[in-house]
């Protein structure tokens, strides 16, 4: 059988006098021991009985919780009882304060001759074997000389060790190593190798200057066995006698600009680095800084370094010397497409230098005359910036004059045009020429990826080209307004989407429609609602990935569809039963929207302006009252983030706007808002006072574990809930009842008479009735008077039904854990059984 809660036992003892307390202890012994071990209050009469008794079990139980009861701890310590002294003192270092342990020794002074202190389990015996500072420092106050001597010896040892560990004291650590010299001047190769390997050397290393002092073969062998670091190789590179292998190692590991005074590496080194570079990027990081710093003369690079494709892709684009050298090379090719075609065809496999490439292309020109671009390809999405033949060809193309570039642009494939526009910053004149000769659709390649900047997007939209718009929609991060514009087919003018007659709207490409249909992106699909396109509207309504939540967006979709395709398109949509991707038979539009749509069609049939009916309904659904209605419905959902989600959906489908406080307050005055919605509205800025006040009661209702809120009807008061819903204890506390009483929504007499079960009521009353006797009070204090009246009422109930019969009291405590009725019912039943 379950035992009564500690709070109930404490309340029973609090109502009992000294004689009844003495009679109850043996009758409810297990409950009493549990109370003494707990943190619940121990009433005065019970405390005095336990302290006066010699019952070790009762004392041990009280000792177990003594650390939580300051006055009780000191009274137990003052007894000087060696049986409980060890438990009072604490066996770990941090479970008692020094003051509490000192109190134990003060009590021991009067009973120091009791053999229990130094018995086998005595406190003194146990402390003689410990070494902890927290346990032994208070023991210096004990009345036992041998313990004091032990404590002092241990504490002196701890202090000595601490002193040695302080700066200036003796330590077991060796002194720190002396600092290395900043500059090293090795005299032999052996010393040089040691300095090159020494990681502690961070300063300058001066190579031996005597003739023949450096054994370069030895250094090469050392490098092959274990490569020197980049900084060390840079030291060797500046030496005039540095071998090619070490120079190349330094060249590859450093920034490739070379230390001051370093000679340019041989062309064979650069060629080998280019050949070994898989993707060309590492070679570009090697060659670019070298050219920029002047370490690698551009003319020599073009004449001596191969292969030409990697060299062209690796050359820095903003270097004046590079541009001058390339201009000289392309001048030999002229403006005729044939030699340029030869260059492009040869680039992927050509192993010679740039100069050799141009020579070979001129020799092969007759074979390429009159032929189109080799293996043409269209734009790719996203465009990949790779160091391939097309990129190398465009590097030469950049060096040609404007007329030559215009002529060559007529022959280039779509991918070359795309890469030119994306990566090579063509002049405005060249770009205009390309658009004029190929049409605006050629700019679709510029809308290549998600990193396309807003400035580029703003530059492309005004072209009003279906291909460009499709590329922008699919490949770039358009705003939602821009997505709606693209799908609507409207034209862009003067920085904005303008009304466009249905016949003049831009068509949607098959690629764009397919991308929307296959998309899982909610913003893409929601943009279909503003398109006025029946196919896109069907895609949105059939998509399992996006659902319209607001009636305002549903109605706006019907308005746009009517504006673009007339009432017949709306009728077909309302009568459609098959939406690809949707498995439910029910129409995806809400019944209310379907009703409005059919009413608009009926009005159109009667020549009463069906479109106006739809527009009016759409405006009403999207105004402040419509927004408030949506927030009331969705913001009261059970999910903890329901309000935030409702606001997010509203902004996503209808547009941003302030919280419609006036409309929410009016709705609440007409019919109380849902409790969950009230609680979520209260913390928001500008929340009306009426909503904030009612939110307090709503929060209390929701905190009751048995309360289930309803969307209809008037919510119950706390007093009504008290009499209808069972209370619940959690760790001996009824939090709902405490909160209800603190906020003044229930009174103590109500709790006593109608609160159930009795155990929860008693647990609450055991705390709520305590303040009447603690601290100064006045008769004018209403709360104090309420507490006193409640105490008198409980005492009267106990006296009426149980009197001073300990059997009745004990029975009530035995029954209370399972009793489901009120406190008066419990007392009545207990008294009837024993009486």
N, C-alpha and C positions, 0 to 999 in steps of 0.2 A: 504494500500500500504506500502511496506517495505521502511524503511528509509535508506539513504545512510550510508555506513560504516563510522565510526569516522575518519579513516585515509583519506577517500576521502574528507570529509568536511574540515579536517585540511589542505589537499593539496590545496583545492580551496581557502581557506582564505590566505594561504601562497603566492599564486599567485596574490591575489587582493591587490590594494593599499588602502589607508585609506578611500577615498570616496566610493570606491566600497564595502569595508568591512562594512561601516556604512549602505549602501543600502541593503546589503545581509542579515543582521541580522533579520529584520522583515520578509523577504521573505522566509527564511529557518530557522525559529525560533526553530522548534522541533529538527532539525538536529544540530543546534547550541547548544541547551541545552544538547543534548546527548554528543556532543564533550566536553563541559565544565565539565560534570560529569565523563568523561572517563579519562584514563591515556594517551590518545593521545596528541601530542604536541599542544599547543595553540599558534598560530602565534602572533607576537608582536602587530600588529595593532588591532587584535581582543581583546587581553588582555587589551590594553589601553582603548578601547571602553567600555568594561565591567566594569573596575575599575572607569571610569569617569561617568558612568551612575548611576542613582539611582534606576534602575530596580531591585527590590528584587529577582525576579525569576532568573535573570541572575547571580546575585551575589551568591545566594544560591547554584546554580548549580556549580559555580566555587569553592565555599567553600567545597562542597561535595568531591572534588578531591584535595583540597589544601594540604592535608597531603602528597600527592605523589609529589607535586611540591614545593620544598624548597623556591625558590625565590618568587613564587606566594603567598605562605602562609604568608611570612613576609610582603609583600606589603598589603595583605588584613588585617593583624593584625594592621599594622600601620595606617589604616583608622580609627580605634577606633569606628567602627560601632557596637552598642549594639545589633542590629537586628541579625547579623551573629556571634556575639561573642560566644554564647553558642555552636554553631556548630563548630567553630574554636577551642574552648577550649577542646571539647570532653567530652562525658558524662560517659565514662567508664575509668577505671584506666590506661589502657595501650595503648589507641589508639592515644596518643600524647606524645611527649617527653617533659621533663621539660623545655627545651629551647624554644620549640614552645609555651608552656603555658605562659612562662615568656614574650614572645613577645606580647601576647594578652594584658597583663597588661601594657606593655610599651605603646601600642597604646591607652589604656584606659585612660592614664594620661591626654591626651589632651581633652578628651570628658567626663570626670568624672561627669560633671554636667548634662549630658543627663539623663533624667528620665528613659530611656529604660533600663539602667543597673540594676536598682532596681525595675523594673516593675514586674508584676506577672510572666512573663516568662523570666525575665532577668537573666543574668548569676549570679549576686551577690545573688539574691533571691534563686536561685536553690542551690548554694553552701552552703548557711547557714543551709541547712538540711542534708548535707552529712557528713560522718565520715571517708572517705577514705584518707589515707596518700598521695597517688599519686596525688589526686585532690587538697588537701589543702596545701601541701608544697609550690607549686608555688604561691598560693594565698597570701602568706606572703609579696609578692612584689606588691600587688594590692594597688590602691590609695583609698581604701574604709576601713576606720578604723574599722567599725563593723565586716567586713569580716576577717580582719587581727586578731582581738581579738578572733573570733570564731575559726579560724584556729590554733592560738597559744594554745588555751585551749584544743582542741582535740589532737593536736600533743604532748603537755605536758603529757596528760593522757596516750597516747600510749607509750611514753618514760618511764614513771613511771612503767607501767605494765611490760615492757621489762626488766627494771632493777631488779624488784622483781624476775623475772624468772631466772636471772643469778645465777651461783654458789656463795654462800655467801649471796645472797639476801633472802628476806622473801619468803616463799613458803606456799602453802596450803596442802602440802603433809606431812604426818607424817614421822618422822625419820626412817631410816631402822632398822630392828630388829637386835639385837646383835647376834653375831655369836654363834652357838651352840658349846658346848665343844666337842672335838674330841673323848674323851673316856667317856663312861657311866658305872656307877657302881650302878645299882638299888639294894636297900636293901630288897625289898619285891616283891612278885608276882605281886601286883598291879602296882608298879613302872616298873617292867619288861614288863608287857603287854603294858603299855603306851609307853615305849621306842621301843618295837617291832613294834608298830603301827605308831610311829612318823617317817614320811617320811623325816624330816629334819636331822635325825640322820644318818650320813654316816660313822661314825667311829666305833670303837670297843665297844661291849656291854659285860660287864663282869657279868656273872650270879652270884646271891648270893651264898656265900660259906657256910653259916651257915647250920647246919643239919636241914632238914625240911623246909628250907626257900622257896623252890620252890614248889608250888602247881601244880603238873603235871596234875592232873585232870582238873583244871581250864584252863591250857594252851591247853589241848586237846579240851575242849569245845569252847574256843576262836577260835581255828584253824578250827573246824567244822563249826562254825558260819560264819567266814570269814578267808579263808586260809592265813597264813603268807607267806610272800615272800620267795624266794629261799635262799637269804642271811640270813634272820632271822632264817629259819629252820636249816641252817648250824650251826648257833650259838648254837642251842639247841642240835643238833645231837652229838656234841663232849662231851656233859655232860654224865657221866656214868649212870645217872638215866633216860635218855631220853626214853619215851615209844616207842614201836614198830611203832605205827601209825605216830608219828611225825618223827621218823627216816626214815620211808618209804617215807613220804612226802618230806623230805630233799633229800633223795636218788633219787627220781624221778625228782625233780625240778633242782637239781644242775648238775654238770658234771658227776655225779655218781662215781667220784673218792673218794669223801668224804673229808671233811676238815682234816687237820692234827690232829691226835689223835682220830678220829672217829672210832668206832668199826664197823666190818663188819656187815651188816644187816642180820637178820636171813634168812635161806634158804626159809622159807615160803614167805618172802617178794619178793625174786627173782622169785619164782615159780608163785606167783600171778601176778607179772609184766609180766612174759612170757605169761601166759594164756590170760591176758587182751590185749596183743599186737596183733592187727589184722593182720598185715603183717610181723611182726618180726623185722622190721627195727628199731622201737623205742626201742625194747628190746636189739638189738645189740648196739645201742648208749648208753644204760644203762650198759650192762654187760661188753662190751669191755674195756672201760677205767677203770672199777673197777678191772678187772683181771690184766690189765697192771700195775696199780698202786700198786697191791698187796693187795688191800682191800678185794678182793674175792679170797681166795685160790682155785686154779684150782681143786685139788683133791676133795674138798668139793662140788664144783660146779658140777662135774661129778657124785658124789655120791648122792647129796641131791636136786639139782635143776631140775625141770621138766617143760615142756615135753622135751624129748631128741632132737626132731627135731629142736625146736627153740634154744635150748642151743648150738647144734653143729653149726647151722648157725650163731649164734651170737658171737662165740668165736673168738678172734683176731688170724689171720692166721700167723703172724710173731712173735709170742711170744714163747720163748723157753720152758717155763714151760708147755704151752698148748700142744706143739708138743710132749713133753716127756710123758705127761699123756695119750694122744691119742695113742701113739705108744704102751703103755702098754695094752690098751684096745684092739686094733686090733690084737695084738699078740695072744690074746685068740681065735680070729676068724680063724687064720691060712690062708693058701693059697687056700683052697677049696672054690669053688664058692657057695656051698649050704648054709653055714652060712651067707655069705654076701647077698645072695638072700633073706634069711629070714629077715635080717636086713632091706633091702629095702622094702620088703612087709609089714613089721610091722610099719615102721617109720611114715606114715601119720596119723595113729590113736593111736599110742602108747603114753600113758600118763605118763609113768614113767621116771626115770632118764636115763642118758647114760649108767651107769653101769648096771642098770636093763634091759636096752634094749639088751645089749650084752648077759647077762645071758639068757634072754628069747629067743634070736635068736639061741643060742647054743642048747637050749632045743628043738627048732622047726626044727633043721637042717635036720633030716631024712625026713621030709615032703617036703623039697625043693631040695633033691638030684636028679640030672638028669633032672631038668627043666630049660627052657631058661629064659631070662629076662622077668619079668612080664609086660604085656601090653607095648611092645616096641613102641617107637615113633622116627620119623626121626628128623633131624635138623629143627629148626624154624628160620624164618627170619622176622624181626630181633630177635636175641636171647634175651630173657628177664631173667634178673638175679633175680630170685625169691627165697625166703627162703623156698623151698618146700622139699619134701622127697628126690628128686634126689640130690639137693644141699647139704643136710645133709649127704647123703651117700657118696658123693664125698669128704666131709670133713674128714670122716674116711678113705676113700681110699687114701688120700694124706699122711696119717700117715703110710701106709703099706710100706714094702720094695720093691725094684725094681722088683725082680722076681714075687712077689705076684701081683703087679700092672700089669705086663705083662700078667699074667694068667687071671686076672679078665677082662682085656681089651678085651679079646676074646669074652666075654659074654655080654658086655655092649651094650645098644641100641644106635642109632645114636645121640639122643639128649644128652645122658650122655657123649658120646665122644665129641660132640660139646662143651658142657659146660666145660669139662675137658680142652680142648685145648684153649678155650677162657679165662676162669677165674681162672684156677688153675696152670698155669705156669709149665707144665710138663717138665721134663728134656729132653734134646736132644735125649738121648737114648730111652726113653719111646715114644717120638713122632715118632722117626724113626721106632720103632717096630710097632706102630699103622699103619703108612703109609705102611710098608712092608706087614703087615698081612691083611689089609683091602683095600689097593690100594690108590692111590693119591686122588681119589674122596672124601675120607673121610674128606679132608681138605676144602671142599666146605663150611662146616659149619663155618669155621673161617671167611670167607667173609660174615659176618653177617649183617652189617649195615653201614650207611653212615659215621660213625665215625671211620671206619677201617683206620688205619694209612697208609701213603705211604710206610713205611718200611714193613708192613705186606703184602701189595699188591705186592711189589717188591719181597717178599719171595715166594709168591704163584704162580705168573705167570710162572716161569720157569718149573713148573711141567707139563705144556702142557697137562692139563686134561680138557676135555669138560665140566664136571660138575663144576670144580673149576672156569673155565673161565666164565661159565654162572652165577655163584654166584657172581663173581667179577663184571661182567657187570651190573647185576640187582641191587645188594645190596650195592655197594661201589662207592666212588667218584673217578672213574678212570679219568685219563687225556684223552683228545680227541684222542691222538695218541694211547693210550692203548685200547680205545674203537674200533678204526679202526683195530687194531691188532687182537682183539678177534673175530670180525665179519668176518675178512678175512680168519680165520682158519690157518694163518701162525704160525709157531713154534717160540718159544722164545729161544734164545741162546746167551750166553755171554752178557747179559744185553740189548739185542736189538731184534726186530722182524726181522727174516731172510727170504729170499726168499725160498719158499717151493713149491715143485712140487705139481700139482693139486691132484695127487693120495695120497699124504702124508699129505694133510691138515686136520686139526681137524674138525670133524663134529660139527654142531650146535645143541644143545639140543632143544627139542620142547618147553621147558619152556622159553628158551632164545628168540626163534623166536616169540612166543606168546607175551612175554613182550614187545618186540620191536614194534610189530604190534599194541598193545593197548596203547603204550606210547604216551604222549603229549610232551615229551622232545625233543626239536629240536636237541640237540647234539647227542642223541641216534639215531635219524632217519638219520641225515647227515652222520653218520659213515657207514650207509648201502652203500653209494656210493663207498667206497673202498673195499667192501666185495667181489665183483666178484660173488656174489650169485644172481641168477635170482629172487628167491623168495623175498629176502631183497630189491633188486632194485625195484621190483614191489610194495612192501610195501611203500618205500620212495616216489615213483612217485604217488601213489594213496592216500597218507596221506593228509588230509585237514589241518593238524597241522604244516606241514613243507614244504616249497617250496624251490627249488633250484633257486638261483638268478644269479649265475655266469655260464657263458658258460664253463669256465675252469673245474668246478666240474662235469658238465654234460658229458663232453668229457672224463674226468678221469674215470667216472663210466663205460662208454662204453669200455675203455681200459682195466680196471680190469675185466670186464665181459668177454671180448675176451680172455684175458690171462688165465683165469681159465676154461672157458667152450667153447671157440672157437667162430667162426663167426656165427654159427647157433643160439647161444644164443642171440647175438646182433641183428640178423635179427628178431628173435621172439619178442624181446623187441620193436624194431622199428615198427613192424607190429601190435603189440598188441593194441587193442582198449578198452579193459575193464580192468580198474584198480580199484579194490575194494576200496571204500571210496571216489572215485572221481566222481563228478556228471557231469562235463563238457565232451563234446564229443571230443573236440580238444585234441590231444596228449600232455601230460604234458611237453615233451621236446620242446625246441624252434625250429622253422623252420630251423634256420641256423645249429643247432646241428643235426637235422634229415637229412639235406642235406649232412653234412659231414659224418655221419654214413653210409648213402647209397652209397656215393662215395667210402668209404673204402671197403664196400662189393663188389662193382663193380670192384675195383682194385684187390681185392682178387680173384675174378672170373677170372680176366685176368692175374693172377700170378704176380701181381705187388706189393704185400706186403700190404694188407689192414690194418694190425695192425700197420705198420709203418706210414701209412697215419693218422691213429687216434692218434698215439703218437705225431707226428709232430704238428697236430692241437691242441692237448692238451697242448703241451709246449708253443705254440704261444699264446694261450688264457691265460696262466698263467704267461707269462713273463712281463717285464715292460710295453711294448706297450699294451698288453692285459689288464693289470691292469689299465692303463691310460684310455683305451676305456671304461671300466666298470665304472670308477669313473666319467668320463665325462657324462655318461648316467644317473647314479643313483644319483650322487652328485648334480645335478641341479634340483632335484625335488622341489616341492613347500613347502614341510615341512621344518620347521626351522632347524631341526637336520638331514637333508638329507645327508650332507657330512659325519657327524659322523657315521650315519647308514650305508652309503656306505662303509666306511673304516672298520667298524665292520663286515659287511657281507663278505668283501674281506678276512679279516683275518680269519674268521670263516670257509669259504669254500675253500680258496686257500692257506692261510697261511700268517703269518705276513711278512711285508716288508716295505721299505721306500717309501715315496711318490715319484712316478716317475716324477720328475720335468722336466727332459729333454724331455720326451715324451709328457707331458702336454704342454710344451712351443712349441714344434713342431706342435702339434695339433692346438694350438691357432694361430700359424703363418699361418697354412694352411687354417683354417676356424675359425673365432672367437668363443671362448668358450661361453657358455650360461652366461648371465649376473649374474644369481644367483650363478653359480659356480665361476665366477671371484671374486665376493665379498667374498665368503667363503674361497677362496684360499689365498687372499691377506694377512690376518693376520698370516698365518702359517710361521713357521721358514723356511728359505731358499727359500721363494717364489721368482721366477725370477722377475727382474725389469719390464720386458715387461708386465707380467700379473698384477703386482701390480699397474702399471700406468694405464692400461686399466680398472682396477677394480674401479678406482675413477669415471670414466664416467659411468661404469655399475651401481655403487651404486646410482649415480644421476638419472639415468633412472628409476631404480627400486623405487626410492622415489617418483616419480610422481604418484599420485593416479589414473590417467587415463591410465597409460602405461601398456601394456600387452606384456611381452617378448615372442619371438618366438625362436624355436630351429634352424630354417633355416633363411638364408638371413643375410644381413649386418644390424646391429642395427642402429637406427637413431642417429644423433647428437643432442645435446641439442638445437641448433638453429632450426633444423627441427621439433623437438618436440614442441618448443615454438609456431610455426606457425600452428601446426596441432592439438594439444591437448589443451583443455580448462584448465586454471589454477584454483586452488581451494584455497579459503580462509579458514583458521582455526583460530578462535579467532582474526580476523583482520590481520592475517599474512599469506603470501604466502611463505611457507618454501622452497618449491622446487625452486622457482625463486631466493630467497636469496642465496641458496646454489649454484645454477648455475652461478650466477653473481660473487660470492666470489671466485669460482674456475676458473673464466675466460672463461667459456664455452658459455656464452651469453654476449652481450654488451648492454649498456643502450639504444642506438639508436634502436637495434632490439626489445627490450622490448616495447619501445614507439610505434613503427610502427606495429608490428605483434602480440604482446601478447594480449590474450583475455581470459575472458571477461575484460572490461575496469575497473571494480571495483577492481579486483585483481591486475591489472597493476598499478592503482593509489595508492593502499595500499602499494605496493612495492616501487614505486617511492617516496612516501612521506617520506620514511626513507632513501632510497638510495641517494636522492639528497641533504639531509641535510648536510653531511660533507663538502660540498664546502664552507660553511660559518662558520665552526667551527674549531678553531685552526689554527696555522700557516701553510701556504701552499706556494708552489713555482710554477712558471710557467712551470718548468721542470717536475713536478709531473704529470705523464700521467693519473693517476686515477683522480686527481683533475681536470685536464683539461677535462676529459671525463664527469665528473659531471657537470661542468660549461656549457659544450656544450649541455648536455642533458637538463639542466634548460632553456637554451636559446631556445632549440627546443620546449619544452613544452610551454614556454611563447609565442613563435611565433604562435604555433597552436591555443592557447587560444585567442590571439589577432586577428588572422586571422578569426576565426569563431565566437567568442563571443564579442570581443572588450571589452568595458566597460559597456555592456548592462546587468544589474543585472538580468533581466528576463531570458536571455539566460543561465547565470550561474546557476540560481535557477532551470531552467528546466533540465540542465545537471545533477544536483544532484538528481532531482526527478527521472530521467530516469535510472541512473547508477545501482541501485540495480538489475534491471531485464534486463539490456542491455547485449547482448551476443557478441557484436562486439568489435573492438579495441578502444583504446582511440581516435585516429583521427576520426574514424567513429562516436563516441559519440558526439564529438565536432561539427563535420560537421552536424549531424542530429539536434542537439539542435539549432545551428545557423540558419539552414534552417527554422525551425519552427517559431522562433521569428523574423527572419529577413525579 
